[in-house]
Amino acid sequence: MMAVCLRYARSREEAEDLLQDAFIKVFDGIGDFQFKGSLEGWIRKITVNTALRHYKRSSFRPEHNGVEWDIEMAEEPDVYGQLEEEDLMRLIARLPDGYRVVFNLYAIEGYSHKEIADMLGIQESTSRSQLVKARKMLQIWLTENKKIAV
Amino acid sequence: MNRRYPVDELFRSRLEHHSVEPPMQVWQRIEESRRRAGIAAGPSRLSILWIAACTVAVLAIPRSEWTPRLAPVVQAAATAPAATPAAEIPVRQEARMEPAGILRDVMQQVAPVLSASLPARMSIKDALEPVPAVIDAANGEARQEEAIAANDAPATWNADPLPVRSDIGLLQRARSFPEASKCATFKNMGVRFHVELTASPDLAFRRLAPAGDTPEEIAYAEKREQSEQPLYNYSFNARIAASTRFGLSLRTGVQYAQINEQLRFVTETEQRFTIINIIGPGGNVVGVDTVYETIFREKTIRNRYRMLNVPLLAGYEVPVKRWLFSAHGGALVNILFRQQGSMFQPQGEMPVDFSLLEQEGVPAFEKHLGIGWYAGAGVAYKLRPKLQIMVEPHLRAFPRSFTGPQHPVRQNYTQGGVALGLRYQI
């Protein structure tokens, strides 16, 4: 749960708040769990929903990063083999809020753009656009990391 | 490997099952939050029953369900030295004590309920006992997880206490359920609420029937029929709809409906006569003719019947892609009925205002219309994720006559229309 919260939050403090909210919801809703799926999935779903609710409620400010989108996407994954999970978490945390949420939901949780659009109340095209931008941004940072490593 | 989007694959593979140890103060904050919210007193009775039912369901799963996963652990446990109580060994329990305490509270709430349903050889006390640690044969370190698994072993089912000995054990057991691609559903998450705002032009089919068989009553009914003509009608609805995932839906809210008619009657007649001279061939007046003309002065008064109703509707909905087809029906509870206009009286030659009749203590209309019925079939199309446009053909009627029991004519309406509006998920 903590790892999921960290992926959706801007900071560790925010992630701890999310974890607290999510855990209380798990506790309150344990009676509603119907054993039709995995308990882990159920708890994960509650955690993600808590993070999304927090995301919507806090009406995040637009964030500008000034990155130019001219990086090719065909990077070999092997070059990232040395990256630790904490490094990846830090990169995700650097993403603007909208990008981070969409990237988490699509790339890691496995939701479709339609499901994401329904969950966030946005257009499917917006979800696709934010995902592409998030990918490119991560690609840039990963490339920078690679240069530093070399 | 996702070759097209290696970034996705990189993050998914590395972070999907990545876990982070939460700091200790989070558990303390959770406990404090629960105490502040009064949750610490324990879940509600209904929740306890649900937890009890779920736990009993877990216990009721056949032993064979557990055996394959636990078999290797049983062997390891069998070769390990005798188990030692947890209190005697300094295992890494500090970091896990707080979360265990929370779930333990739930188990303690559940305990009285479970007592009746557990097999006689198991006791709740045993079930709530701390998990004993196991000494690793090689280095003597205590390993909590193996101890938990050892307690789950089917070999100890008959002789040892209840397999679910701790919240951690409970979580591990639940985790052994078949993994689903999607997580479990909530039983109370299937209800969706929508606000529906619609407006509808209506047609009103009026029935004027004499209250009795007397010639006067029949004549009066005909007189009203001829003097009053229908005009446009309309209605507005503001409803809240609750839809379950099974398709059942309930609706309530407020409905305003207005029926408009016009009363046409002759206020006065005027006779006009014209004297015409008849001129002969020589230009002389050879005679005089008098032409009489009768002129009717007609007046029109608009009658309005206003109703405020509360719909109590039940129905069924079928979503098909972006479309939603629904049918619903139920009661309309009239909470306000007001009239404005005039009508002929049985004995009078001129119309009388409704309010005047009321002031004279002989009101023509009812104060309330009681309970009517409503039936509608709707089609909604999703414009945005939470916004739908909807069309709803409908019929409604009130069995009770608009006119009072003393009035010689019974006046009923059946109204129909096509409502157009918006539906927004809240």
Interface residues (C-beta under 8 A of the other chain):
Chain A: M1 M2 A3 L6 R7 E16 L19 Q20 F23 I24 F27 D28 G29 I30 G31 D32 F33 Q34 F35 K36 G37 S38 L39 E40 G41 W42 R44 K45 M73 E75 E76 P77 Y80 L83 E85 L88 M89 I92 F103 Y106 A107 I108 G110 A117 D118 G121 I122 Q123 R135 L138 Q139 L142
Chain B: M1 Y5 P6 V7 D8 E9 L10 F11 R12 R14 L15 E16 H18 S19 V20 E21 P22 P23 Q25 V26 R29 I30 S33 R34 A37 I39 P43 L46 S47 I48 L49 W50 I51 C54 A57 V58 I102 V106 L171 A174 R175 F177 P178 E179 A180 K182 C183 A184 T185 F186 K187 N188 M189 R384 P385 K386
